[in-house]
């Protein structure tokens, strides 16, 4: 589902919604910084030489081949159980390809087993069922579950295909896909059937009341139609969805552990209905809706991690994975902040930046076609301008242990590329050190590849 045409959803797509970084230690023996050449930069000491001393060059952003250049990244991940991996745009090939490359490495070298995406809970279920041996092929599954979203791209079909093949080769240690977001785009009644079907089989006496509570909600797969309902009706339906969740949660019996998953399915329905009950045209309500959505995404990731014990790579926009919001007026608290509250040091966010290139976005409000946009070299005074002075074309750096000269610069908030569902859009003021534990910088990106068929 896309979002409404309001400002609250333009930067980071609510792809599956209905309307739709921490203090660190300085290096103990930081070297003296080099003074800035006159006219080159302003603001004290030049951070570039310090960044160059700790930057780890990337061999490629493409998955496959040697992963030796990622070993330092593995050390930075350390004992983290959930790694948030951002993206500075919702539609650039290199960000998406690098996610597959990093996930492969984390699976093969660090024991990670779940890829979580900023897409709906129900879409994630269908993708995961395919990964565990379900029918179809990767490209069709990607198209059916991610269609219309920024991840309806060849790069995500590639990721799903690799995960399926990995499971074929490792049947006793399979990898999984989850959607941590609200909503249920284009999936009809599937999520409701998962709840009502269980209740019908194991607690048939509760089924009539459950169907009554769900009557006005299902199938909940057309956000724009749903949002045409009066606010009062949407609030009543959200109350019904919460009552249904309470009903299901109170049923007895676990049936081999399936009950916990059914409760989570019912929770997902309630989450979506609760989000839809916000008046997204109200500038006071919009930030509350955004805060609620980030809270829900964090809660779903935490639930999955605690339920399964899996180590997880969580993919979302930079603004969601970061410790702090880059737009606190419209986005009061980020998913990354909620995850830090829940997981502490077990959560580690990685941000992405780029200097120039192309990406996909929309220019006429949400629901319009995704199209290519291009930006030139980042302007002086931006984070990307300085990051791109480092001699490596593509590289990553541990923000927490950067030398003092780099650390002082990393603490500052500066204009930064952060493009989502609408372009042009004002640049965000981002403090890298306060937002992420690790930063990956790419010199140039290109638009993601359309998923054909």
C-alpha positions as CSV (number, residue, x, y, z in Angstrom):
1,X,0.0,0.0,0.0
2,X,1.2,3.5,-0.7
3,X,0.7,6.5,1.5
4,X,-1.5,9.6,1.4
5,X,-0.2,12.6,-0.5
6,X,0.8,14.4,2.6
7,X,4.3,15.5,3.6
8,X,4.5,12.9,6.3
9,X,5.0,10.1,3.8
10,X,7.1,11.7,1.0
11,X,10.6,10.9,2.2
12,X,10.3,7.4,3.4
13,X,7.7,5.3,1.6
14,X,5.0,3.6,3.6
15,X,5.2,0.8,1.1
16,X,3.2,-1.6,3.2
17,X,1.4,0.8,5.4
18,X,-2.2,1.8,5.0
19,X,-1.5,5.3,4.0
20,X,0.8,4.3,2.6
21,X,22.3,6.4,16.1
22,X,24.5,6.1,20.2
23,X,27.4,7.6,22.1
24,X,30.7,5.8,21.3
25,X,34.3,5.7,22.4
26,X,37.0,7.8,20.8
27,X,40.1,6.1,19.6
28,X,42.4,6.1,22.6
29,X,45.4,7.4,20.7
30,X,44.0,9.6,17.9
31,X,46.6,11.2,15.7
32,X,46.7,15.0,15.2
33,X,44.5,16.2,12.4
34,X,45.8,18.1,9.3
35,X,44.7,21.8,9.1
36,X,42.2,22.5,6.3
37,X,43.6,24.0,3.2
38,X,42.4,27.5,2.7
39,X,39.2,27.6,0.6
40,X,38.8,23.8,0.7
41,X,36.6,23.4,3.8
42,X,35.6,25.3,6.8
43,X,35.0,24.3,10.4
44,X,38.4,23.7,12.0
45,X,40.5,20.6,11.3
46,X,40.3,18.5,8.2
47,X,38.6,15.2,9.0
48,X,39.5,13.5,5.7
49,X,43.0,12.3,6.6
50,X,41.6,10.8,9.9
51,X,38.8,9.1,8.0
52,X,41.3,7.7,5.5
53,X,43.2,6.0,8.3
54,X,40.2,4.0,9.4
55,X,38.3,3.6,6.1
56,X,38.0,0.0,4.8
57,X,37.7,0.0,1.0
58,X,35.0,-2.2,-0.6
59,X,35.9,-4.5,-3.5
60,X,32.5,-4.3,-4.9
61,X,28.8,-3.7,-4.1
62,X,27.8,-6.8,-6.1
63,X,27.0,-10.1,-4.3
64,X,29.1,-13.1,-5.0
65,X,32.9,-13.7,-5.1
66,X,35.3,-13.1,-2.3
67,X,34.0,-11.5,0.9
68,X,37.5,-10.7,2.4
69,X,36.8,-7.0,2.2
70,X,33.8,-7.5,4.6
71,X,35.8,-9.1,7.4
72,X,36.4,-5.8,9.1
73,X,32.6,-5.2,8.9
74,X,32.0,-8.5,10.6
75,X,34.3,-7.4,13.4
76,X,32.3,-4.1,13.7
77,X,29.1,-6.1,13.9
78,X,30.6,-8.1,16.8
79,X,28.0,-9.6,19.0
80,X,25.0,-7.6,17.7
81,X,21.9,-9.7,17.2
82,X,20.0,-7.3,15.0
83,X,21.8,-5.2,12.4
84,X,19.9,-2.3,10.8
85,X,21.0,-1.7,7.3
86,X,19.8,1.6,5.8
87,X,19.5,3.1,2.3
88,X,19.8,6.8,1.4
89,X,17.2,6.3,-1.4
90,X,14.4,3.8,-1.9
91,X,15.5,3.0,-5.4
92,X,19.3,2.6,-6.1
93,X,20.9,-0.6,-7.4
94,X,24.0,-0.4,-5.2
95,X,22.1,-0.1,-1.9
96,X,19.9,-3.1,-2.8
97,X,22.8,-5.2,-4.2
98,X,25.0,-4.4,-1.2
99,X,22.2,-5.6,1.1
100,X,22.3,-9.0,-0.5
101,X,26.1,-9.1,-0.3
102,X,26.2,-8.2,3.4
103,X,23.3,-10.6,4.2
104,X,25.2,-13.4,2.5
105,X,28.3,-12.6,4.5
106,X,26.4,-12.4,7.8
107,X,24.6,-15.7,7.1
108,X,27.8,-17.6,6.1
109,X,30.2,-16.0,8.6
110,X,28.2,-14.7,11.5
111,X,25.3,-17.1,11.8
112,X,22.5,-14.7,10.8
113,X,19.3,-16.4,9.6
114,X,16.6,-13.7,9.0
115,X,16.3,-10.8,6.5
116,X,13.7,-8.3,7.7
117,X,12.3,-5.8,5.3
118,X,10.2,-2.6,5.6
119,X,7.3,-4.4,4.0
120,X,4.1,-5.9,5.4
121,X,4.0,-8.8,7.9
122,X,1.8,-10.7,5.5
123,X,4.0,-10.2,2.5
124,X,7.0,-11.5,4.6
125,X,5.0,-14.6,5.5
126,X,4.4,-15.5,1.8
127,X,8.0,-14.9,0.8
128,X,9.2,-17.0,3.7
129,X,6.9,-19.8,2.8
130,X,8.4,-19.8,-0.7
131,X,11.9,-19.9,0.8
132,X,11.0,-22.9,2.9
133,X,10.0,-24.9,-0.2
134,X,6.8,-23.3,-1.5
135,X,5.8,-23.3,-5.1
136,X,6.7,-20.6,-7.6
137,X,9.9,-18.8,-8.6
138,X,11.7,-15.9,-7.0
139,X,10.8,-13.3,-9.6
140,X,7.1,-14.2,-9.5
141,X,7.0,-14.2,-5.6
142,X,8.8,-10.8,-5.6
143,X,6.3,-9.4,-8.0
144,X,3.3,-10.7,-6.2
145,X,4.4,-9.6,-2.7
146,X,6.4,-6.5,-3.4
147,X,4.6,-5.2,-6.5
148,X,4.2,-1.4,-6.5
149,X,6.8,-0.9,-3.8
150,X,10.4,0.4,-4.3
151,X,11.5,-3.2,-3.7
152,X,9.6,-4.5,-6.8
153,X,13.1,-4.8,-8.4
154,X,15.4,-7.4,-9.9
155,X,17.8,-6.9,-6.9
156,X,15.2,-8.2,-4.5
157,X,14.3,-11.1,-6.8
158,X,18.0,-11.9,-6.7
159,X,18.1,-11.8,-2.9
160,X,15.0,-14.1,-2.6
161,X,16.5,-16.5,-5.2
162,X,19.8,-16.7,-3.3
163,X,17.9,-17.4,0.0
164,X,15.9,-20.2,-1.7
165,X,19.0,-21.8,-3.1
166,X,20.8,-21.5,0.3
167,X,17.9,-23.3,1.9
168,X,18.1,-26.1,-0.7
169,X,21.7,-26.6,0.2
170,X,21.3,-26.2,3.9
171,X,18.0,-27.8,4.9
172,X,18.9,-28.1,8.5
173,X,19.8,-24.4,8.9
174,X,17.4,-22.4,6.7
175,X,17.2,-18.6,6.3
176,X,14.0,-16.7,6.7
177,X,12.4,-13.5,5.4
178,X,10.1,-11.3,7.5
179,X,8.1,-8.2,6.9
180,X,8.2,-5.9,9.9
181,X,5.8,-3.2,8.7
182,X,2.0,-2.7,8.9
183,X,-0.4,-3.2,6.1
184,X,-1.3,-6.1,3.7
185,X,-1.0,-4.9,0.1
186,X,-2.6,-6.9,-2.7
187,X,-2.8,-10.0,-0.5
188,X,-6.5,-10.0,0.0
189,X,-7.9,-12.0,2.9
190,X,-4.7,-14.1,3.6
191,X,-3.8,-12.7,6.9
192,X,-7.4,-13.0,8.2
193,X,-7.6,-16.6,7.1
194,X,-4.5,-17.4,9.1
195,X,-6.3,-16.2,12.2
196,X,-9.9,-17.4,11.6
197,X,-8.7,-20.8,10.2
198,X,-6.8,-21.6,13.4
199,X,-9.7,-20.5,15.6
200,X,-12.2,-22.5,13.5
201,X,-10.0,-25.7,13.9
202,X,-9.2,-25.3,17.6
203,X,-11.7,-22.9,19.2
204,X,-14.8,-23.0,17.0
205,X,-17.0,-21.6,19.7
206,X,-15.0,-18.3,19.4
207,X,-15.3,-18.0,15.6
208,X,-18.7,-16.2,15.3
209,X,-17.5,-13.4,17.6
210,X,-14.2,-13.2,15.8
211,X,-15.9,-13.0,12.4
212,X,-18.2,-10.3,13.7
213,X,-15.2,-8.2,14.9
214,X,-13.4,-8.6,11.6
215,X,-16.5,-8.0,9.4
216,X,-15.8,-4.4,8.6
217,X,-12.0,-4.8,8.3
218,X,-11.4,-7.6,5.8
219,X,-9.8,-7.7,3.4
220,X,-7.9,-4.5,4.3
221,X,-5.8,-4.5,1.1
222,X,-7.0,-1.2,-0.5
223,X,-5.7,1.6,1.7
224,X,-7.1,4.4,-0.4
225,X,-10.6,2.9,-0.3
226,X,-10.3,2.3,3.5
227,X,-9.1,5.9,4.1
228,X,-12.3,7.2,2.5
229,X,-14.2,5.9,5.5
230,X,-15.0,8.5,8.1
231,X,-12.5,8.9,10.9
232,X,-15.1,7.8,13.5
233,X,-15.7,4.5,11.6
234,X,-12.0,3.9,11.2
235,X,-11.5,4.3,15.0
236,X,-14.4,1.9,15.6
237,X,-12.8,-0.6,13.3
238,X,-9.4,-0.2,15.1
239,X,-11.2,-0.9,18.4
240,X,-12.8,-4.0,16.9
241,X,-9.3,-5.2,15.6
242,X,-7.9,-4.7,19.1
243,X,-10.8,-6.6,20.6
244,X,-10.2,-9.4,18.2
245,X,-6.6,-9.5,19.2
246,X,-7.6,-9.7,22.9
247,X,-10.1,-12.5,22.1
248,X,-7.5,-14.6,20.2
249,X,-4.8,-13.9,22.8
250,X,-7.1,-15.2,25.6
251,X,-7.7,-18.6,23.9
252,X,-6.3,-21.7,25.6
253,X,-3.8,-24.1,24.2
254,X,-0.7,-23.8,22.2
255,X,-1.0,-26.6,19.6
256,X,2.7,-27.1,19.2
257,X,3.6,-23.4,19.2
258,X,1.4,-22.4,16.3
259,X,-0.8,-20.3,18.7
260,X,1.9,-17.7,19.3
261,X,2.1,-17.1,15.5
262,X,-1.6,-16.8,15.2
263,X,-1.6,-14.1,18.0
264,X,1.1,-12.2,16.0
265,X,-1.0,-12.4,12.9
266,X,-4.0,-10.9,14.8
267,X,-1.6,-8.3,16.2
268,X,-0.6,-7.3,12.7
269,X,-4.2,-6.8,11.7
270,X,-4.7,-4.6,14.8
271,X,-1.5,-2.6,14.1
272,X,-2.7,-1.8,10.6
273,X,-6.2,-0.8,11.7
274,X,-4.7,1.4,14.5
275,X,-2.5,3.2,12.0
276,X,-5.4,3.7,9.6
277,X,-7.4,5.3,12.5
278,X,-5.1,8.3,12.5
279,X,-6.3,11.4,10.6
280,X,-3.4,11.6,8.2
281,X,-4.5,15.0,6.9
282,X,-4.1,16.5,10.4
283,X,-0.6,17.9,10.9
284,X,-0.9,17.1,14.6
285,X,-1.9,13.5,14.0
286,X,0.7,12.7,11.3
287,X,3.8,12.7,13.6
288,X,1.9,10.5,16.0
289,X,1.1,8.1,13.2
290,X,4.8,8.0,12.1
291,X,5.9,7.4,15.7
292,X,3.4,4.6,16.0
293,X,4.6,3.0,12.8
294,X,8.3,3.0,13.8
295,X,7.3,1.7,17.2
296,X,5.4,-1.2,15.5
297,X,8.2,-2.1,13.2
298,X,10.6,-2.3,16.1
299,X,8.2,-4.3,18.1
300,X,7.7,-6.8,15.3
301,X,11.5,-7.2,14.8
302,X,11.9,-7.7,18.5
303,X,9.1,-10.2,18.7
304,X,10.6,-12.2,15.8
305,X,14.1,-12.1,17.4
306,X,12.9,-13.2,20.8
307,X,10.5,-15.8,19.4
308,X,13.0,-17.5,17.0
309,X,16.3,-16.6,18.5
310,X,17.5,-15.6,15.0
311,X,20.2,-13.0,14.3
312,X,18.6,-10.6,11.9
313,X,19.5,-8.1,9.2
314,X,16.8,-5.4,9.2
315,X,16.5,-3.4,5.9
316,X,14.9,0.0,5.8
317,X,15.5,3.6,4.9
318,X,18.3,5.3,6.8
319,X,15.8,7.3,8.7
320,X,14.2,4.2,10.2
321,X,17.4,2.3,11.1
322,X,19.1,5.4,12.7
323,X,19.3,6.0,16.5
324,X,17.8,9.5,16.0
325,X,15.3,10.9,13.7
326,X,16.6,13.2,10.9
327,X,13.2,15.0,10.9
328,X,12.0,15.1,14.6
329,X,8.9,17.2,13.8
330,X,7.4,14.7,11.4
331,X,9.2,11.6,12.6
332,X,9.5,12.0,16.4
333,X,11.2,8.7,17.2
334,X,12.8,6.2,14.8
335,X,12.6,2.5,14.6
336,X,16.3,2.4,15.5
337,X,15.6,4.3,18.7
338,X,12.9,1.9,19.7
339,X,15.2,-1.0,19.0
340,X,18.0,0.5,21.1
341,X,15.5,0.8,23.9
342,X,14.5,-2.9,23.5
343,X,17.9,-4.5,22.7
344,X,20.6,-2.1,23.9
345,X,24.0,-3.0,22.4
346,X,22.5,-6.0,20.7
347,X,21.2,-3.6,18.0
348,X,23.7,-2.0,15.5
349,X,22.6,0.5,12.8
350,X,24.6,0.9,9.5
351,X,23.9,3.9,7.4
352,X,24.5,4.5,3.7
353,X,25.6,7.6,1.9
354,X,26.4,8.4,-1.7
355,X,27.9,11.4,-3.6
356,X,26.1,11.3,-6.9
357,X,23.9,9.2,-9.2
358,X,20.4,8.0,-10.0
359,X,17.5,6.6,-8.0
360,X,13.8,5.9,-8.3
361,X,11.2,8.1,-6.7
362,X,7.9,9.8,-7.5
363,X,7.2,13.4,-8.6
364,X,3.5,13.7,-8.4
365,X,2.5,12.3,-5.0
366,X,2.3,8.8,-3.8
367,X,0.6,6.4,-6.1
368,X,2.2,8.0,-9.2
369,X,4.7,5.9,-11.2
370,X,8.3,5.4,-10.0
371,X,10.7,7.1,-12.3
372,X,14.4,7.9,-12.5
373,X,16.0,11.0,-11.0
374,X,19.6,12.0,-11.0
375,X,21.6,14.2,-8.7
376,X,25.1,15.6,-9.3
377,X,28.1,15.7,-6.9
378,X,27.1,16.6,-3.4
379,X,27.5,20.3,-2.5
380,X,30.2,21.7,-0.2
381,X,28.9,21.8,3.4
382,X,27.1,18.5,3.0
383,X,28.1,15.2,4.7
384,X,28.6,13.5,1.3
385,X,30.9,16.2,0.0
386,X,33.5,15.5,2.7
387,X,33.0,11.8,2.7
388,X,33.7,11.6,-1.0
389,X,37.1,13.3,-0.5
390,X,38.4,10.1,1.1
391,X,40.6,8.4,-1.5
392,X,38.6,5.1,-1.7
393,X,35.8,5.1,-4.2
394,X,33.6,3.0,-1.9
395,X,34.3,2.2,1.7
396,X,33.0,1.8,5.3
397,X,34.0,3.1,8.6
398,X,33.3,2.3,12.3
399,X,31.9,5.6,13.5
400,X,32.3,4.6,17.2
401,X,36.1,4.3,17.0
402,X,37.0,7.1,14.5
403,X,40.0,9.3,15.5
404,X,39.2,12.5,17.3
405,X,39.4,14.8,14.2
406,X,37.0,12.6,12.3
407,X,34.8,12.1,15.3
408,X,34.3,15.8,15.9
409,X,33.3,16.2,12.3
410,X,31.0,13.1,12.4
411,X,29.2,14.6,15.4
412,X,28.1,17.7,13.4
413,X,24.7,17.8,11.7
414,X,24.8,18.7,8.0
415,X,22.6,18.5,4.9
416,X,22.4,14.9,3.7
417,X,20.8,13.0,0.9
418,X,17.7,11.2,2.1
419,X,15.3,10.5,-0.7
420,X,12.2,8.3,-0.5
421,X,8.8,8.5,-2.2
422,X,8.9,12.0,-3.5
423,X,11.6,14.1,-5.3
424,X,12.6,16.8,-5.0
425,X,12.5,16.8,-1.2
426,X,14.5,19.0,1.3
427,X,17.8,17.5,2.4
428,X,17.8,16.2,6.0
429,X,20.3,17.5,8.6
430,X,22.1,14.4,9.8
431,X,24.7,13.8,12.5
432,X,26.4,10.6,11.4
433,X,27.9,9.9,14.8
434,X,24.6,10.2,16.6
435,X,22.7,8.2,13.9
436,X,24.8,5.1,13.2
437,X,27.5,2.9,14.5
438,X,28.9,2.1,11.0
439,X,28.7,4.1,7.8
440,X,29.1,2.8,4.2
441,X,29.8,5.5,1.6
442,X,29.5,5.0,-2.1
443,X,30.8,7.3,-4.7
444,X,28.1,6.8,-7.3
445,X,24.8,4.9,-7.5
446,X,22.4,4.1,-10.3
447,X,18.7,3.4,-10.4
448,X,17.5,-0.1,-9.3
449,X,16.4,-2.5,-12.1
450,X,12.8,-2.9,-13.0
451,X,11.4,-6.3,-12.2
452,X,10.0,-7.6,-15.5
453,X,7.2,-10.1,-15.8
